[in-house]
Amino acid sequence: MKFLNSAAPVFILTLILLSTGTQSANGQNFKDSSGKLLPVLKEAFHTDRDEGDNVDSPAIWHGSNGENWLLATAKEGNTIIAYDANDGSLIERFGEGGEGEGQFERPNGIAVIDDLVLVVERDNQRVQVFTLPEFESIGHFGNGRGDDGLKLPYGLAIDKIAENTYEVFVSDNYNPSLMGYPPEEELDQRIQHFRFTVHDNSLESEHLKSFGAISGEGVLRKVESLWTDRDNNRLLISEEAYSDRSIKEYDLEGNYKGKVVTDKYIDSEPEGIALYKCSDGSGYWIFTDQHETDINKFQVFDRETLNYIGGYKGEITRNTDGIWLTQKSFGDFEHGAFYPVHDDGSVTAISWTDIADALSLKNSCTQ
């Protein structure tokens, strides 16, 4: 066959791509768990990569003076990296390896609330609290508490319950050798619950309880990410053990309620959790289905009913651990943005407008 001009092959290739739907580099079509073709969304930016940092989890801080920071934990770098949340450019690196204030040993989970950032340090067995934008350490909690102390903490979820008072749930993935899981009868401290207050840059904390089922389907074998929905008395926890890969629901008192996401919706490993939350009770849960290839995707469920809505992928984002979602309008993101970690070395950003349009979701809570 002869082509009359060079544009013809491009035209035919375009028709082929449109007729076959979303495809991976090897030609595979991807579908979500309801059988629909999986939208592939272009990332707004991609931060500079350094796989030596072993980036794990992101969080967003919107300061009162117009700051919009994307913070990310670097497990091997023993630092917190601050980027501009609008374009991904580097702002600063905070901290260094060590056991003192402002130092880290394998920082993993991170969360921002008000002008505070909390960092879970696996190997220092603590949660350290900093003020923003100074990034000044005002103390830590979780270690030095005997049987209630953190052993191998990974993730956290935080709520503000009163002025200057916060409650925190921390996942504690303790095991004998970083491999396998302890016996079920030893898994009753998988989640640690704390309360702390801040006054004049001084931190006071207390340990409230430990919990985790030791029998039945509520057992938590491999835990990291978790998130609260206080309006619905929900604590959702990623169970990463492959044989039981799921999202499990506990209430905020530590009682197991059931599985809300099963392996029907998770091909690989459930990782990050984010919540799009509206004051009328509506919204969306987003969960990472982590994979090292382009199977890596994000699954969306209704906030109230927990019914499955659909999924999406990033063009380049792979092997995602932590995620963070901001609903704030700023910069180029009219309705906020979604920030997933990309393959242990960087963070990408996807506009919430693009996600909402692709899955027919709300662009905003006032929509």
LUMKOLVEX-677450 format. One record per residue (C-alpha): residue number from 0; residue in one letter; z negated, x negated, y. Coordinates in steps of 0.05 Angstrom, whole numbers, plus 5000, padded with zeros to 4 digits. Each point is the difference from the previous one (the first is absolute). Layout:
% LUMKOLVEX-677450
NUM A Z X Y $
...
END
This chain:
% LUMKOLVEX-677450
0 M 5000 5000 5000 $
1 K 5018 4976 5069 $
2 F 4959 5014 5063 $
3 L 5036 5009 5065 $
4 N 4944 4969 5041 $
5 S 4933 4966 4991 $
6 A 4961 5062 5019 $
7 A 5023 5039 4938 $
8 P 4956 4963 4949 $
9 V 4940 5010 5046 $
10 F 5015 5074 5004 $
11 I 5005 5008 4925 $
12 L 4936 4960 4989 $
13 T 4964 5045 5049 $
14 L 5023 5061 4961 $
15 I 4975 4970 4935 $
16 L 4931 4986 5030 $
17 L 4995 5069 5030 $
18 S 5018 5033 4934 $
19 T 4950 4961 4958 $
20 G 4940 5005 5046 $
21 T 4947 4948 5012 $
22 Q 5012 4937 4959 $
23 S 4965 4935 4988 $
24 A 5034 4933 5003 $
25 N 5017 5006 4926 $
26 G 5030 5069 5009 $
27 Q 4941 5040 4974 $
28 N 4988 5068 5031 $
29 F 4927 5014 5018 $
30 K 4970 5068 4996 $
31 D 4932 5026 5020 $
32 S 4953 5034 4950 $
33 S 5033 5068 5012 $
34 G 5069 4973 4983 $
35 K 5027 4995 5071 $
36 L 5034 4937 5025 $
37 L 4949 4955 5033 $
38 P 5012 4987 5075 $
39 V 5005 4927 5018 $
40 L 4975 4989 5071 $
41 K 5016 4941 5044 $
42 E 4940 4961 5024 $
43 A 4990 4994 5075 $
44 F 4977 4928 4993 $
45 H 4976 4948 4951 $
46 T 4947 4949 5020 $
47 D 5011 4926 4987 $
48 R 4987 4983 4927 $
49 D 4952 4949 4972 $
50 E 4987 5013 4927 $
51 G 4946 4947 5001 $
52 D 4958 5048 5041 $
53 N 5001 5052 4943 $
54 V 4998 5059 5048 $
55 D 4966 5061 4970 $
56 S 4981 5056 5047 $
57 P 5017 5024 5071 $
58 A 4965 5041 5054 $
59 I 5019 5023 5070 $
60 W 4958 4996 5063 $
61 H 5019 5036 5064 $
62 G 4959 4971 5057 $
63 S 4979 5036 5064 $
64 N 5040 4950 5042 $
65 G 5066 5013 4965 $
66 E 4991 4952 4942 $
67 N 5036 5019 4935 $
68 W 4981 4950 4947 $
69 L 5021 4996 4927 $
70 L 4945 4962 4963 $
71 A 5011 4973 4930 $
72 T 4955 4964 4950 $
73 A 5025 4933 4973 $
74 K 4963 4989 4934 $
75 E 5021 4928 4989 $
76 G 5003 4983 5074 $
77 N 4927 5024 5010 $
78 T 5020 5030 5066 $
79 I 5018 5065 5035 $
80 I 5070 5000 5031 $
81 A 5011 5042 5062 $
82 Y 5071 5023 5016 $
83 D 5029 5045 5054 $
84 A 5004 5068 4965 $
85 N 5063 5018 5039 $
86 D 5044 4941 4981 $
87 G 4962 4958 4949 $
88 S 4995 4938 5043 $
89 L 4941 4954 4988 $
90 I 4940 5007 5048 $
91 E 4946 4956 4969 $
92 R 4965 4980 4936 $
93 F 4925 5011 4995 $
94 G 4950 4964 4956 $
95 E 4999 4945 4948 $
96 G 4972 4987 4931 $
97 G 4925 4999 4993 $
98 E 4936 5041 4993 $
99 G 4978 5004 5072 $
100 E 5012 5052 5054 $
101 G 5073 5006 5016 $
102 Q 5019 4963 4936 $
103 F 5031 5030 4937 $
104 E 5005 4988 4926 $
105 R 5059 5040 4973 $
106 P 5002 5058 5049 $
107 N 5032 5060 4966 $
108 G 4988 5070 5027 $
109 I 5001 5015 5074 $
110 A 4987 5062 5043 $
111 V 4998 5015 5074 $
112 I 4959 5054 5034 $
113 D 4986 5006 5074 $
114 D 4998 4927 5026 $
115 L 4974 4973 4934 $
116 V 5035 4967 4942 $
117 L 4968 4993 4932 $
118 V 5022 4947 4950 $
119 V 4983 4999 4926 $
120 E 4990 4929 4975 $
121 R 5005 4997 4925 $
122 D 4971 4931 4990 $
123 N 4946 5005 5053 $
124 Q 4981 5067 4969 $
125 R 4992 5035 5067 $
126 V 5032 5044 5054 $
127 Q 5002 4965 5067 $
128 V 5005 5040 5065 $
129 F 5035 4976 5064 $
130 T 5010 5027 5070 $
131 L 5069 5005 5030 $
132 P 5036 4970 5036 $
133 E 4950 4942 5001 $
134 F 4999 4996 4925 $
135 E 4927 4983 5004 $
136 S 4959 5007 4936 $
137 I 4939 5045 5010 $
138 G 4974 4995 4929 $
139 H 5014 5019 4928 $
140 F 4973 5042 4944 $
141 G 5006 5007 4924 $
142 N 4972 4934 4974 $
143 G 4929 4977 4987 $
144 R 4979 5069 4975 $
145 G 4983 4986 4927 $
146 D 5028 5053 4954 $
147 D 5031 5036 5059 $
148 G 5038 4938 5024 $
149 L 5075 4996 4999 $
150 K 5026 4958 4942 $
151 L 5076 4998 5008 $
152 P 5019 5047 5057 $
153 Y 5072 5016 5017 $
154 G 5013 5062 5042 $
155 L 4964 5047 5047 $
156 A 5003 5067 5035 $
157 I 4961 5017 5063 $
158 D 4980 5062 5040 $
159 K 4963 5009 5065 $
160 I 4944 5049 4989 $
161 A 4964 4995 5067 $
162 E 5002 4960 5064 $
163 N 4999 4926 4980 $
164 T 4986 5020 4927 $
165 Y 5048 4991 4942 $
166 E 5002 5010 4925 $
167 V 5040 4953 4955 $
168 F 5022 5004 4928 $
169 V 5016 4933 4967 $
170 S 5036 4990 4933 $
171 D 4966 4947 4957 $
172 N 5046 4975 4946 $
173 Y 4949 4955 4965 $
174 N 5018 4974 4931 $
175 P 4981 4939 4959 $
176 S 5062 4957 5011 $
177 L 5048 5035 5047 $
178 M 5034 5025 4937 $
179 G 4989 5064 4961 $
180 Y 4945 5049 5016 $
181 P 4925 5005 4986 $
182 P 4975 5050 4949 $
183 E 5000 5071 5026 $
184 E 4925 5004 5001 $
185 E 5000 4944 5052 $
186 L 5048 5035 5048 $
187 D 4950 5043 5037 $
188 Q 5003 4956 5062 $
189 R 5075 4998 5012 $
190 I 4992 5033 5068 $
191 Q 4946 4978 5050 $
192 H 4981 5046 5058 $
193 F 4971 4971 5065 $
194 R 4981 5024 5069 $
195 F 4996 4957 5062 $
196 T 4988 5007 5074 $
197 V 5021 4956 5059 $
198 H 4959 4992 5063 $
199 D 5011 4945 5052 $
200 N 5045 4962 4952 $
201 S 4945 5000 4948 $
202 L 5010 5027 4930 $
203 E 4949 5038 4957 $
204 S 5020 5023 4931 $
205 E 4971 5034 4939 $
206 H 5025 5009 4929 $
207 L 5002 5074 4982 $
208 K 5021 5002 4927 $
209 S 5045 4972 4945 $
210 F 5042 5045 4955 $
211 G 5055 5005 4948 $
212 A 5009 5040 4936 $
213 I 4982 4963 4935 $
214 S 5036 5049 4954 $
215 G 5059 5047 4999 $
216 E 5062 4998 5044 $
217 G 4960 4985 5063 $
218 V 4986 4928 4979 $
219 L 5024 4949 5051 $
220 R 5024 4938 4964 $
221 K 5042 4963 5052 $
222 V 4988 5020 5072 $
223 E 5022 4976 5069 $
224 S 5028 5051 5049 $
225 L 4962 5063 5020 $
226 W 5001 5049 5058 $
227 T 4957 5058 5024 $
228 D 5017 5070 5024 $
229 R 4933 5023 5026 $
230 D 5027 5069 5020 $
231 N 5013 5014 4927 $
232 N 4942 4960 4971 $
233 R 5049 4954 4965 $
234 L 4999 4927 4981 $
235 L 5066 4980 4968 $
236 I 4999 4936 4958 $
237 S 5059 4962 4970 $
238 E 4989 4986 4926 $
239 E 5045 4940 4987 $
240 A 4987 4991 4925 $
241 Y 5071 5010 4973 $
242 S 4979 5044 4942 $
243 D 4966 5048 5049 $
244 R 5039 4988 5064 $
245 S 4982 5057 5045 $
246 I 4966 5022 5064 $
247 K 4931 5029 4985 $
248 E 4960 5046 5044 $
249 Y 4926 4993 5011 $
250 D 4960 5038 5052 $
251 L 4961 4963 5054 $
252 E 4936 5006 4959 $
253 G 5031 4961 4943 $
254 N 5018 5055 4951 $
255 Y 5066 4997 4962 $
256 K 5045 5060 5014 $
257 G 5064 4984 4962 $
258 K 5067 4964 5001 $
259 V 5044 5020 5059 $
260 V 5058 4953 4985 $
261 T 5018 4981 4928 $
262 D 5049 4950 4970 $
263 K 5053 5054 5007 $
264 Y 5006 4976 5072 $
265 I 4982 4927 4990 $
266 D 5048 4954 4964 $
267 S 4964 4935 5012 $
268 E 4932 4993 5034 $
269 P 4966 5044 5052 $
270 E 4980 4957 5059 $
271 G 4994 5018 5074 $
272 I 4977 5068 5025 $
273 A 5012 5031 5069 $
274 L 4986 5069 5030 $
275 Y 5039 5037 5053 $
276 K 4947 5047 5028 $
277 C 5005 5060 5046 $
278 S 4941 5037 5030 $
279 D 5023 5066 4970 $
280 G 4989 4971 4930 $
281 S 5073 4986 4985 $
282 G 5031 4932 4987 $
283 Y 5025 4953 4947 $
284 W 4974 4948 4951 $
285 I 5042 4938 4988 $
286 F 4990 4955 4940 $
287 T 5033 4934 4982 $
288 D 5035 4996 4933 $
289 Q 5002 4924 4997 $
290 H 5056 4962 4967 $
291 E 5027 4929 5010 $
292 T 5072 5026 5001 $
293 D 5036 5054 5040 $
294 I 4964 5053 4957 $
295 N 4943 4991 5049 $
296 K 4990 5067 5036 $
297 F 4952 5046 5037 $
298 Q 4980 5068 4974 $
299 V 4982 5058 5047 $
300 F 4954 5059 4984 $
301 D 4974 5059 5040 $
302 R 4932 4986 5030 $
303 E 4969 5068 4984 $
304 T 5032 5020 4934 $
305 L 5015 4930 4974 $
306 N 5068 5026 4977 $
307 Y 5056 4949 4994 $
308 I 5049 4998 5058 $
309 G 5045 4941 4988 $
310 G 5008 4925 5006 $
311 Y 5036 4946 5040 $
312 K 5015 4926 4999 $
313 G 5010 4945 5051 $
314 E 5065 4962 5001 $
315 I 4965 4933 4989 $
316 T 4927 5016 4987 $
317 R 4977 4980 4931 $
318 N 4936 4988 4961 $
319 T 4957 5038 5049 $
320 D 4924 4993 4998 $
321 G 4966 5032 5061 $
322 I 5029 5049 5049 $
323 W 4979 5030 5067 $
324 L 5025 5060 5039 $
325 T 4991 5013 5074 $
326 Q 5016 5067 5031 $
327 K 4997 4974 5071 $
328 S 5062 4999 5044 $
329 F 5013 4931 5029 $
330 G 5057 4953 5015 $
331 D 5061 5015 4958 $
332 F 4961 5046 4953 $
333 E 5001 5070 5032 $
334 H 4959 5031 4943 $
335 G 4964 4939 4972 $
336 A 5018 4954 4943 $
337 F 4986 4981 4928 $
338 Y 4983 4927 4983 $
339 P 5007 4974 4929 $
340 V 4987 4929 4976 $
341 H 5062 4966 4974 $
342 D 4995 4955 4938 $
343 D 4937 4961 5017 $
344 G 5027 4966 5062 $
345 S 5013 5049 5057 $
346 V 4997 5071 5026 $
347 T 5056 5048 5017 $
348 A 5001 5063 5042 $
349 I 5035 5067 4990 $
350 S 5003 5053 5054 $
351 W 4963 5064 4984 $
352 T 5058 5038 5030 $
353 D 5046 4970 4947 $
354 I 4952 5018 4944 $
355 A 4989 5071 5027 $
356 D 5074 5013 5008 $
357 A 5017 4973 4930 $
358 L 4947 5044 4966 $
359 S 5000 5060 5048 $
360 L 4928 4986 5022 $
361 K 4966 5012 5066 $
362 N 5018 4951 5055 $
363 S 4933 5014 5032 $
364 C 4939 5045 4991 $
365 T 5023 5044 5058 $
366 Q 5068 5012 4970 $
END
